Amino acid sequence: MTPTNSAEQALDEALALVSRTPEGGGTGGAGGGGGHRASGWQRARDTAARAGSGVRPRTHRVPLADALGEVLATPLDALTDLPSFDTSAMDGWAVAGPGPWSVRAGGGVLAGSERPEPLTDGEAVRIATGARIPADATAVIRSEHCREAGTQLFADRPVLTGQDIRPRGQECRSGDLLLPAGSLVTPAVLGLAAAAGYDELTTRPRPRVEILVLGDELLTAGRPHEGLVRDALSPMLGPWIDRLGAEVIGTRRLGDDPAGAAALLEAVTTSTADVLVTTGGTASGPVDHVHPVLRKAGAELLVDGVAVRPGHPMLLARTGSRGADENDANDENTVRHVVGLPGNPLAAVSGLLTLAEPLLRALAGRRRRPRYTAPVQGDVPGHPYDTRLVPVLLSDEHAVPLRYHGPAMLRGVAAADALAVVPPKGARSGQELEILDLPWASGGCFT
């Protein structure tokens, strides 16, 4: 452990000892008095997933190309047999009966051509892959497995009845269930739907997200100077949330002054987004407006702090009535969730993976990612009470922890494939740790 890491851990331990609230000290609303007890990391993720699953889903019907990355709202049933006629699986010859065969004069049978003339016993006709099989044909012989001699065709190996013919309905029959509702629309699903005759699909639209970056100290261009820092979150959050399968409808910057607090309240109560993602202002500082605004909006706090480092001041709140019409985004009672991320960049990443990802996946109707583990290479220090999320590179055998993983640092996660979930008190070398894939390393919204 480096001296810097030792100092950070000592500070964490001291803060934990003086700030931890006993079990049962929580409140049910955004404005309860006294302290609160941070949710356990896994419990917070489960709460976010349940919150998204509890919202009545919207659906829409869209052209195939617009359905990519969304989830089927209805089953995908076959509209026809596939294939819809007997087809050749190879370039070669369609033959009838035993050989040798007489070669039919004229052109062969091509894919997309009209119905070919039936074959008579002992006759052969050249055929292309995907072409309709002539009536009474008994097999297709691949070009490389036969030879012509004048007007005769000879097979170089035994010919089996039905070989290299794709019979009608081999893949499915009309009305068969191809995919159930809830399936993610991937490029392969688009291909299957097109093959089955679909021009449109009924899907659940992507959750709409508005990003609100809070703070007076943020620069939008140039180098940091005179107490001001670059806004690292605006360039990062939009693309990241997009890769999580949501639609970012806007990103705004709000100040720490009363006007910024008023704008935040207006967004919380009137935004057309399904989810507001805020950055900063979730602690208890003199200009931290998120909790007071949520209290004024009558929001219900579902998660108020998480026992995770970095990112413990994150929160999840809900406004509106779950009984409202979820198809009316402008209804004042429409359910809207607020994910409050800490202002430090890596702490904000922690909040994205802890609360935003499971919430957005559930709102989109997508299944939760399968959990998996990998052995860590080297000992990893832990917090005395809380889970730690540490950037790692994934090798063929190990998860390799990266340096530069302080709450305000992005250097580590920028080079990472994933975050490793380190339990309280740390992990020993070789210990299996849960791995959270980063969206650019795991295929984004199509996994």
Residue pairs with C-beta under 8 A, 6 or more apart in sequence:
1 9
1 381
5 381
8 406
9 381
9 383
12 309
12 383
12 384
13 383
13 384
16 383
16 384
16 385
16 386
20 37
20 38
20 385
21 35
21 36
21 37
21 38
22 37
23 37
24 37
25 34
25 35
25 36
25 37
26 32
26 36
26 37
26 304
27 33
27 34
27 36
27 301
27 304
28 300
28 301
29 295
29 299
29 300
29 301
30 291
30 294
30 295
30 297
30 298
30 299
30 300
30 301
30 317
31 291
31 292
31 294
31 295
36 304
36 305
37 305
38 304
38 305
38 306
38 307
38 312
38 386
39 47
39 303
39 304
39 305
39 306
39 307
40 306
40 307
40 387
41 306
41 307
41 308
41 354
41 386
41 387
41 421
44 303
44 306
44 308
44 314
44 316
44 354
44 355
45 354
45 355
45 358
46 358
47 302
47 303
47 316
48 302
48 303
48 316
48 354
48 355
48 356
48 358
48 359
48 362
49 358
49 359
49 361
49 362
49 368
50 362
51 302
51 316
51 318
51 337
51 359
51 362
52 207
52 337
52 358
52 359
52 360
52 361
52 362
52 363
53 362
54 322
55 274
55 322
55 326
55 335
55 363
56 322
56 325
56 326
57 73
57 204
57 326
57 365
58 204
58 205
58 326
58 327
59 73
59 202
59 203
59 204
59 205
60 202
60 203
60 205
61 200
61 201
61 202
61 203
62 70
62 200
62 201
62 203
63 199
63 200
64 190
64 193
64 194
64 198
64 199
64 200
64 201
65 190
67 185
67 190
67 200
67 201
67 203
68 185
68 186
68 187
68 190
68 446
69 184
69 185
69 206
69 245
69 445
69 446
70 184
70 185
70 201
70 203
70 204
70 205
70 206
70 364
71 182
71 183
71 184
71 185
71 203
71 204
71 364
71 365
71 366
72 179
72 180
72 181
72 182
72 183
72 184
72 185
72 189
72 201
72 202
72 203
72 204
73 181
73 202
73 203
73 204
73 365
74 181
74 202
75 177
75 178
75 179
75 180
75 181
76 177
76 178
76 179
76 180
76 183
76 189
76 192
76 193
76 196
76 198
76 201
77 175
77 176
77 177
77 178
78 172
78 173
78 174
78 175
78 176
78 177
78 178
78 196
79 174
79 196
79 197
79 198
80 174
80 196
80 197
81 168
81 169
81 172
81 173
81 174
82 169
82 170
82 171
82 172
82 195
82 196
83 166
83 167
83 168
83 169
83 170
83 171
84 168
85 132
85 133
85 168
86 132
86 133
86 165
86 166
86 167
86 168
87 130
87 131
87 132
87 133
87 165
87 166
88 94
88 109
88 127
88 128
88 129
88 130
88 131
88 133
88 140
88 164
88 165
88 166
89 129
89 140
89 164
89 165
89 166
90 129
90 140
90 142
90 143
90 164
91 127
91 128
91 129
91 142
91 143
92 126
92 127
92 140
92 141
92 142
92 143
92 145
92 146
92 164
93 101
93 124
93 125
93 126
93 127
93 140
93 141
93 143
93 146
93 153
94 109
94 119
94 124
94 125
94 127
94 133
94 134
94 137
94 139
94 140
95 101
95 119
95 123
95 124
95 137
95 138
95 139
95 140
95 141
95 153
95 159
96 119
96 120
96 121
96 122
96 123
96 124
96 134
96 136
96 137
96 138
97 121
97 122
97 138
98 122
98 159
99 122
99 124
99 153
99 154
99 155
99 159
100 152
100 153
100 154
100 155
101 122
101 123
101 124
101 152
101 153
102 122
102 123
102 124
102 151
102 152
102 153
103 124
103 125
103 126
103 148
103 151
103 152
103 153
104 119
104 123
104 124
104 125
107 126
108 125
108 126
108 127
108 128
109 116
109 125
109 126
109 127
109 128
109 131
109 132
109 134
110 128
110 131
111 128
111 129
111 130
111 131
112 130
112 131
113 131
113 132
115 132
116 125
116 131
116 132
116 134
117 134
118 134
118 135
118 136
119 125
119 134
119 135
119 136
119 137
120 136
121 136
124 141
124 153
125 134
127 133
127 134
127 140
133 140
133 165
137 165
138 161
138 162
139 159
139 160
139 161
139 162
139 163
139 164
139 165
140 163
140 164
140 165
141 153
141 155
141 159
141 163
141 164
142 164
145 155
145 156
145 157
146 153
146 154
146 155
146 156
147 153
147 154
147 156
148 154
172 178
172 196
178 192
178 196
179 189
179 192
182 365
182 367
183 189
184 366
184 445
184 446
185 201
185 203
186 446
187 446
193 201
204 364
204 365
205 247
206 245
206 246
206 247
206 364
207 245
207 246
207 247
207 274
207 275
207 360
207 363
207 364
208 246
208 247
208 249
208 272
208 273
208 274
208 275
208 329
209 241
209 246
209 247
209 248
209 249
209 273
209 274
209 275
209 276
209 277
209 360
210 248
210 249
210 250
210 251
210 252
210 267
210 271
210 272
210 273
210 275
210 276
210 277
211 234
211 237
211 238
211 241
211 248
211 250
211 251
211 252
211 276
211 277
211 278
211 279
212 251
212 252
212 253
212 254
212 264
212 267
212 276
212 277
212 278
212 279
213 231
213 233
213 234
213 237
213 251
213 252
213 253
213 254
213 278
213 279
213 280
214 253
214 254
214 255
214 256
214 260
214 264
214 278
214 279
214 280
214 281
214 289
214 290
214 343
215 231
215 253
215 255
215 256
215 279
215 280
215 281
215 343
216 255
216 256
216 257
216 287
217 227
217 228
217 229
218 228
218 229
218 230
218 231
218 253
219 228
219 229
219 230
219 231
220 230
220 231
220 234
220 253
222 230
223 230
224 230
231 253
232 345
232 410
233 279
233 341
233 343
233 345
233 348
234 251
234 253
236 345
236 348
236 410
237 251
237 277
237 279
237 348
237 352
238 248
238 251
240 352
240 439
241 248
241 277
241 352
241 356
241 360
242 248
242 445
243 439
243 440
243 444
243 445
244 352
244 356
244 357
244 360
244 361
244 439
244 445
245 360
245 361
245 364
245 366
245 445
246 275
246 360
246 363
246 364
249 272
249 273
250 273
252 263
252 267
254 260
254 263
254 264
256 281
256 287
256 289
257 287
260 289
261 289
261 292
261 293
264 278
264 289
264 290
264 293
265 293
265 296
265 297
267 276
268 276
268 293
268 294
268 297
268 299
268 319
268 336
268 338
269 297
269 319
269 332
270 332
271 336
272 329
272 330
273 336
274 329
274 335
274 336
274 337
274 363
275 336
275 337
275 338
275 339
275 356
275 359
275 360
275 363
276 336
276 337
276 338
276 339
277 338
277 339
277 341
277 356
278 290
278 338
278 339
278 340
278 341
279 341
279 342
279 343
279 348
280 288
280 341
280 342
280 343
281 287
281 288
281 289
281 290
281 340
281 343
282 288
282 290
282 291
282 313
282 314
282 315
282 340
282 341
282 342
282 343
283 313
283 342
284 291
290 315
290 338
290 340
291 315
294 301
294 315
294 317
294 338
297 319
298 319
299 317
299 318
299 319
299 338
300 317
300 318
300 319
301 315
301 316
301 317
302 316
302 317
302 318
303 314
303 315
303 316
303 355
304 315
305 312
305 313
305 314
305 315
306 312
306 314
306 354
306 355
307 385
307 386
307 387
308 314
308 350
308 354
308 386
308 387
308 388
308 389
309 350
309 383
309 386
309 387
309 388
309 389
309 407
310 342
310 344
310 346
310 347
310 350
310 389
310 405
310 406
310 407
311 341
311 342
311 344
311 346
311 347
311 348
311 349
311 350
311 351
311 354
311 389
311 407
312 342
312 347
312 386
313 340
313 342
313 347
314 339
314 340
314 341
314 342
314 347
314 350
314 351
314 354
314 355
315 338
315 339
315 340
315 355
316 337
316 338
316 339
316 340
316 355
316 359
317 337
317 338
317 340
318 335
318 336
318 337
318 338
319 335
319 336
319 337
319 338
320 331
320 332
320 333
320 334
320 335
320 336
321 333
321 335
322 335
323 333
324 331
324 333
324 334
324 335
325 331
325 334
326 334
326 335
328 334
337 359
337 363
339 351
339 355
339 356
339 359
340 351
341 347
341 348
341 351
341 352
341 356
342 348
342 350
342 351
342 407
344 407
344 408
345 407
345 408
345 409
345 410
346 391
346 405
346 406
346 407
346 408
346 409
346 410
346 412
346 413
347 407
347 408
349 389
349 410
349 413
349 419
350 389
350 419
353 389
353 419
353 436
354 389
358 368
361 367
361 368
361 369
362 368
369 437
369 442
369 447
371 434
372 434
372 435
373 432
373 433
373 434
373 435
374 394
374 398
374 399
374 420
374 432
374 433
374 435
375 397
375 398
375 399
375 430
375 431
375 432
375 433
376 392
376 398
376 399
376 400
376 401
376 420
376 427
376 429
376 430
376 431
376 432
376 433
377 395
377 398
377 399
377 400
377 401
377 429
378 400
378 401
378 429
379 426
379 427
379 428
379 429
380 388
380 390
380 401
380 420
380 422
380 426
380 427
380 433
381 426
382 388
382 422
382 423
382 424
382 425
382 426
382 427
383 424
383 425
384 424
384 425
385 424
386 424
387 421
387 422
387 423
387 424
388 421
388 422
388 426
389 419
389 420
389 421
389 422
389 436
390 401
390 402
390 405
390 419
390 420
390 422
391 401
391 402
391 405
391 412
391 413
391 415
391 416
391 418
391 419
391 420
392 399
392 400
392 401
392 402
392 416
392 417
392 418
392 419
392 420
392 435
393 399
393 400
393 402
393 415
393 416
393 417
394 400
394 417
394 418
394 435
394 441
399 418
399 420
399 433
399 435
401 420
402 412
402 413
402 415
402 416
403 411
403 412
404 411
404 412
405 412
405 413
413 419
413 438
416 438
416 441
417 437
417 438
417 441
418 435
418 436
418 437
418 438
418 441
418 442
419 435
419 436
419 438
420 433
420 434
420 435
420 436
421 433
421 434
421 435
421 436
422 433
423 433
427 433
439 445
